[in-house]
């Protein structure tokens, strides 16, 4: 089965974590939400409810999916709680995990620049295909997200990460891979994909 671009997909990035607040790279490290992140997750849930209703979609109609990393799964649980839905009634899918930054995980960008200036320069010149030591590139992420999309049979709600959002923008949002680098991936806001375009609410 191949993903139908007319099928709406409702994406939201996990709420803020303590690592986000510190400017520290998480990648596939499992980090918890901050109090602000929990508030953002609930806000996303309320926005999602109104958006689904505007699209004529009942809250039980779409498939609900999240990255198994706790910051995304907790975001989904809190969003569903805000909609008075069973908090754990969603699917955790490893293909929605954040990009692995390998040896760069747990570091800030200034620390990475000091330790691996050549790697940082290589990433800037070839953002989509650069792999940090022991990590993934965005093409890897797009490959697993494509496999996820091709299994969907209808509208879906996805709680995941910035790297997954960039992959979705390229796969079903009409954005060139190299143009996703400078795009902000907001927390607490919805990103709706439909008919080959993506838009933030």
C-alpha positions as CSV (number, residue, x, y, z in Angstrom):
1,X,0.0,0.0,0.0
2,X,1.2,3.5,-0.8
3,X,0.3,6.6,1.3
4,X,-2.6,8.6,-0.3
5,X,-1.5,12.3,-0.1
6,X,-5.1,13.4,0.1
7,X,-5.3,11.7,3.5
8,X,-4.9,14.2,6.3
9,X,-2.2,13.7,8.8
10,X,-2.1,15.7,12.1
11,X,1.4,16.0,13.5
12,X,2.6,17.6,16.8
13,X,6.1,17.7,18.2
14,X,6.6,16.6,21.8
15,X,6.4,19.3,24.4
16,X,9.5,21.0,25.8
17,X,12.0,18.9,27.8
18,X,14.6,19.9,30.2
19,X,17.2,19.2,27.4
20,X,15.3,21.5,25.1
21,X,15.4,24.3,27.7
22,X,19.2,23.7,28.1
23,X,19.8,23.6,24.3
24,X,21.1,20.1,24.7
25,X,20.9,17.5,21.9
26,X,18.6,14.6,22.7
27,X,18.4,12.5,19.6
28,X,17.3,9.0,20.8
29,X,18.1,9.7,24.5
30,X,14.9,9.2,26.5
31,X,14.3,12.5,28.3
32,X,11.2,13.7,30.2
33,X,8.9,16.6,29.6
34,X,9.4,19.8,31.6
35,X,6.3,21.3,33.4
36,X,6.1,23.7,30.4
37,X,6.2,20.7,28.1
38,X,3.3,19.1,29.9
39,X,1.3,22.3,29.4
40,X,2.2,22.4,25.7
41,X,1.0,18.8,25.3
42,X,-2.4,19.6,26.8
43,X,-2.7,22.7,24.7
44,X,-1.9,20.6,21.6
45,X,-4.7,18.2,22.6
46,X,-7.3,21.0,22.8
47,X,-6.2,22.4,19.4
48,X,-6.3,19.0,17.9
49,X,-9.9,18.4,19.1
50,X,-11.1,21.6,17.4
51,X,-9.1,20.8,14.3
52,X,-10.4,17.3,13.9
53,X,-14.0,18.6,14.4
54,X,-13.3,21.3,11.7
55,X,-12.3,18.5,9.3
56,X,-15.4,16.5,10.2
57,X,-13.3,13.8,11.9
58,X,-14.4,12.3,15.2
59,X,-11.7,11.8,17.8
60,X,-11.9,8.0,17.6
61,X,-11.7,8.0,13.7
62,X,-8.0,8.6,13.1
63,X,-5.2,6.3,13.9
64,X,-3.2,7.5,16.9
65,X,0.6,7.0,16.8
66,X,3.6,8.2,18.8
67,X,7.3,7.7,19.1
68,X,8.1,5.3,21.9
69,X,10.5,7.8,23.4
70,X,8.8,9.0,26.6
71,X,8.7,12.7,25.7
72,X,6.6,11.9,22.7
73,X,4.5,9.2,24.3
74,X,3.7,11.4,27.3
75,X,2.8,14.2,25.0
76,X,0.3,12.0,23.2
77,X,-1.1,10.7,26.5
78,X,-1.6,14.3,27.8
79,X,-3.2,15.4,24.5
80,X,-5.6,12.5,24.7
81,X,-6.4,13.3,28.3
82,X,-7.3,16.8,27.2
83,X,-9.8,15.3,24.8
84,X,-11.2,13.0,27.5
85,X,-9.9,10.0,25.6
86,X,-8.2,6.9,27.1
87,X,-4.7,8.1,27.6
88,X,-2.8,5.0,26.5
89,X,-5.0,4.0,23.5
90,X,-2.5,4.7,20.8
91,X,0.3,2.8,19.0
92,X,4.0,3.4,19.8
93,X,6.0,3.0,16.6
94,X,9.8,2.9,16.6
95,X,9.9,4.3,13.1
96,X,8.7,7.6,14.6
97,X,11.7,7.9,16.9
98,X,13.9,11.0,16.7
99,X,17.0,11.0,14.5
100,X,20.0,9.5,16.3
101,X,22.8,12.0,16.7
102,X,25.2,9.3,17.9
103,X,28.2,10.7,19.7
104,X,26.7,14.2,19.6
105,X,23.8,13.2,21.9
106,X,23.9,14.8,25.4
107,X,25.9,17.8,24.1
108,X,25.1,21.4,23.3
109,X,25.9,22.8,19.9
110,X,28.8,24.9,21.3
111,X,30.2,21.7,22.8
112,X,29.8,19.9,19.5
113,X,31.5,22.7,17.6
114,X,34.4,22.6,20.0
115,X,34.8,18.8,19.9
116,X,34.0,18.1,16.2
117,X,34.4,21.3,14.1
118,X,35.0,19.2,10.9
119,X,31.8,17.3,11.5
120,X,29.8,20.5,12.1
121,X,31.2,22.0,8.8
122,X,30.3,18.8,6.9
123,X,26.8,18.9,8.3
124,X,26.3,22.5,7.1
125,X,27.5,21.6,3.6
126,X,25.4,18.4,3.3
127,X,22.7,18.6,5.9
128,X,20.3,15.9,4.7
129,X,22.9,13.2,4.2
130,X,25.5,13.9,6.9
131,X,25.7,11.3,9.7
132,X,27.3,12.2,13.1
133,X,29.6,9.5,14.4
134,X,27.5,6.5,15.3
135,X,24.3,8.3,14.2
136,X,21.7,8.6,11.4
137,X,21.2,11.1,8.6
138,X,17.8,12.6,7.7
139,X,17.6,10.3,4.6
140,X,17.6,7.4,7.1
141,X,14.8,8.9,9.1
142,X,12.8,9.6,5.9
143,X,13.1,6.0,4.9
144,X,11.6,4.7,8.1
145,X,8.9,7.4,8.1
146,X,8.0,6.5,4.5
147,X,7.5,2.9,5.6
148,X,5.2,4.1,8.4
149,X,3.2,6.2,6.0
150,X,2.7,3.5,3.5
151,X,1.0,1.4,6.2
152,X,-1.7,4.0,7.0
153,X,-5.2,3.3,5.8
154,X,-6.8,6.6,6.8
155,X,-6.3,9.9,8.7
156,X,-3.7,9.8,11.4
157,X,-2.5,11.7,14.5
158,X,1.2,11.6,15.1
159,X,3.2,12.8,18.1
160,X,6.9,12.7,17.5
161,X,10.0,14.8,17.0
162,X,11.7,17.5,15.0
163,X,13.5,15.1,12.7
164,X,10.3,13.2,11.9
165,X,8.6,16.5,11.1
166,X,11.4,17.4,8.7
167,X,11.0,14.0,7.0
168,X,7.3,14.5,6.7
169,X,7.8,17.9,5.2
170,X,9.9,16.4,2.5
171,X,7.8,13.3,2.0
172,X,4.3,14.7,2.0
173,X,4.7,18.5,2.6
174,X,6.2,19.7,-0.7
175,X,9.4,20.9,0.9
176,X,12.9,20.2,-0.5
177,X,15.2,18.4,1.9
178,X,17.8,21.2,2.0
179,X,15.0,23.7,2.8
180,X,14.0,22.0,6.0
181,X,17.2,22.8,7.9
182,X,16.2,26.4,8.8
183,X,12.5,25.7,9.4
184,X,11.4,26.0,13.0
185,X,9.6,22.9,14.4
186,X,7.2,24.3,17.0
187,X,6.2,22.7,20.2
188,X,2.5,22.9,21.2
189,X,1.3,23.6,17.7
190,X,-0.2,21.4,15.1
191,X,1.3,20.7,11.7
192,X,-1.4,19.5,9.2
193,X,-0.4,17.6,6.0
194,X,-2.9,17.2,3.2
195,X,-2.8,17.1,-0.6
196,X,0.9,17.4,-0.7
197,X,1.3,20.4,1.5
198,X,1.9,21.1,5.2
199,X,0.7,24.0,7.3
200,X,1.1,25.1,10.9
201,X,-1.9,26.0,13.1
